[in-house]
């Protein structure tokens, strides 16, 4: 079975470029194509764990299993609406067996796809990678023991500017708005900003801890976009695989769809001129300790 890799990210922090880089290796299966948002691991993990859950909901009851014909009326499913020792065994959970069976089959199919994509039927496909958020909140002890985590980080001021720029880019091209840049239903713009600050501050503290302890590899967006070859070498050493940074950097279609700055270098430190002094000062104040812990400069924005 393929070893899963969770690429922890928060949005506009290089996750798409990193996935594209990993996709250049015949040793890694990537749920493509762009924007690399298919989550097979998360789906199969949650699907298998339905057998262990005991949630109660008026939307899912034993009535829904009265007849198989009801499937056409309700596509969603929930946990078994009864308690059964046939599935719930703490010493041998059925959910674990089901996940292993499903993951084994997905690994086989993903391997075949990589062989076809790279034109190499003998390629040693060993990993499967997908994007993931809020890994810090997950009990990794419950996940497969061979699972690996790779963490991305970016200056939150640049990230915030990129959220807005990418949203504007998509709308100017007639594409749907970038939901991550918008307030949630019933949320004001100020509340959305507060939520962004709280989330990124907490995440940056976690990243500083795991980086200091060497728990997971941490890849800085700034290094990824300005020295892709150097970061590729880091990942090659970590995973014992080969990568092609030139192929990843030369993906014109990805840049056209996804990049909101004129050059990779221009995406670093863009907050200094695009954020606005008042908001720049607030971010520098709110993130001061976290910025210093991760080696980012704490300074004021220039005239917008």
N, C-alpha and C positions, 0 to 999 in steps of 0.2 A: 504493500500500500504506500501511497505517496505521503511524505511528511508535510503536514500543513504549516504554512507561514502566515501569520497575521501581520499585515502592514498597518500599524497603528498610525492614524492620521486624524486631522480635524477638518480638512478642507482647504484648498488653495495653498497647500504646503508641500507640493512636489510628489504627491502620491501617484498621480497619473504618469509622470515621467519615470518614476521608479518602477512602476508596473511595466511600462514599455521597455525599460532596460532589462528587467528580469525576463521579459518575453523573448529577448534575443537569444536566450540560452536554450539549447536543446535538452537541458536537464531540469527545466522548470515549466510546469503547466500553469498557464494564466487564463482566467476566464474572460477572454476578450470577445469582441474587439473593443476599441475606444467606446465609452470611457472606463472600461474595466470595472464595471459595477455589479457583475453577477456574483452572488454570494452563495456558492454551492455548499461550502463548509458550514456556514452559519445556518443555512436552510436545513441541511440534513441533520445537524446537531439538534436544532430545535424540534424538528419533526420527530426524531427518535425519542426525545425527552417528554413528548406528550404522553407516552406510556406511563411515566412516573408521576406526572402532575395530578393534582386533585382539585383543580380549579372548578368552581361552580359558576354557571352563567345561564341566564334565561335565554341566551342566544344559542346555547348548545346543551341539549338534554337527552335523556334516553329515548324520547319520542323520535329524535332524528335518526335513530338506528332501527326504527320499527320495520322499515322496508328499504331495500337497496334502491328502490325507485325514487327515494327522497333526495338522492345525490344531485339530480338535476335542479332541485329547488334551492339547495344550499351548498355552495361549493366549499365553504370553510368547514374545518373539523376542529374538535377540541379533545381534551383528555377523555379517557373512558369514564362514563358517568356512573361507574360502580367501583367497588373495591374488589380486587382479585389477586389472590396469591399466585395465580398462573403467570402474571406479568410483573408483579411487585415482589421481588426477592432481593433483599439487601446484600446477600452474598453472591448473587448472580443476576444482576439487573437485566431485564429483557431489553431495556433501552440501550444498554451498552452493546449487547449482541446485535441489535438491529442497526445501530450506527456503524459498527464494524463491517457488517455485511454490505450496507449501502455505500460506505466509503471505499470498500474494496472494489465494488463494481464501478463507482465513479472514477477511481484511480485507473482502472483498466481503460475506460473510455477516454479519459483525459490523456493517457499515455499514447493511445492510438492517434488522437488528434495532434499531439505534438510531433509524432513521427511523420504525419502527413504534412503538417505546416512546415517542418524543416527538411522534408524530403530525405529523412534518415530513419529507416525502420529499425536500426540498431541502436539508436540514441538511448542513453541511460537516463531516463526520466525519473527523478528522485523526489522532487518537491512540487507542491501546489501552493500558490500564493494568492491571497485576496485581501482587499482593503477591509479595515475594521476600525471602529471607533470605541472610545471609552474602555480600552483594555484594562485600564487601572481599576475598573469597577468589577472585573470578572474574577471569579475564583479559578485561577488557572490550574489548580490541583484537580478540578473536576474534568478538565479537558484531556485529550490524549497526551500521554507522557512525552511523546517525541515532538510535540508542537513547538514551533519557534516564533518569536516575536521580534519584529523590527520596528523601531520608533522613528517617526519623522517630527521635526520641530522647525518652526519658522518664527521670526520676529513677529509678534502679534499685531504690531502696527502696520507692517507690510501686508500681513494676512487680511486685515480689515479693509485696507485700501483695495486689495485684489478682489475681495468679495464684491465690492461695489463696481469695480471696473469690469469684472467678468459679467456681472448682471447687465450692465449697460451695453457691453459688446453683444451679448446674446439677443437683447431686445432690438438693437440696431440692425441685426442680421435677420430679424423676423423669427427668431427662435424663442421658445418659452423662457420666461424669466428664471433666474437662478434662485431657487427657493431658499437656499441657505443664506442668501443676502437679505431676505425679507423677514419682517416680523411674523411670528406665528399668529394664527387666528386669534383675535381678541387681544393681541399684544401691541403696545405702542412702540414707536421707534426708539424711545428712550429706554423702555423695558428690554427691548431686543439688544441694545448696546450694553446694558447692565448684565444681561445673560451672557453675552459674548465675553465680557471682562471676567466674570466669575468663573466661567468654564475654562478659559485659557489660563487664568492664574492658577487654578487648581491643577490643570494638566501640566503646566510648566514646572510646578513644584515636584510633581511626580517624576517628570523627565529628569530633573536635576538629581533626584535621588537614585533613579535606576542608572543614570550615566555615571554618577560618582561611585556606585557600587559595582558597576560593570555587569548589571543584571541582563540588559538587552543592548544590542548595538543601537546607537542613536545617530541618525543622519540629519545633518542640518540642510535645510533647503538652500541656503546661501552657498554651501559647498557643492550641492548636487547640481545646481544650474551653472556654476562657474568652473567647476572641475569635475565633470561627469566621469572622465576617465579615472581620476583618482578615487572617486567613490565606488566606481565599478571594481577597482582592484580590491578595495576593502570587502566588498560583498563576495568577490571571487574567493578570497581567503577564508571568509566566514563559512561559506557554503561548499567550498571545494568544487566550484563550477567555472565555466567560461562565459563571459559576457561580451557584447559588442557595443560599446558606448557610441561609436560612430554611427551605427545603424539607428540607435535610439535617438541620437541628436539630429539625425538627418531625416526624421519622419516629418515631412512637410505638412501632411494632412493633419497630424496631431497638433502641430504648432498653429495651423490656421484655425482650428476649432477651439483650442484650449488656452492659448497664451494671450494675455491681455496687455503685455508690455512689449515695446518694439524690439528689445533684445533681452537675453537672459540677465546680462549685467544690469540693465535698466530696471529689472524687477527687484533688485536688492537696494534697500534704502529709499524706495520711492515715496515712503510716508513723509519724508522730510519736506517734500514740496507738494504732495497731493492730499495730505491728511488735514491740514489747517492747524494753525498755532494752538487754538484753545483745546481742540481734541487731542492734538499731539502732546500737549502738556499734561492733560488728564491721563492719557495712556502711560506716559513716562512716570507719572506719580503713582498710578494704580499698580503698574507692573515693575516698579523700581527694584524690589528685592529679587524678583524672578528673572528680570533681565540681567542683573548683575551675576546671579548664580549661574546663568547659562552663557555668560560672556558677551552679551549684547550691550551696545552703548546706551547710556541713559542721557538723553539730551533733548532739547526743544526742537520743534518743527520750524522750518523756514517759512517765509511768506508764501501762502498758497497761490 
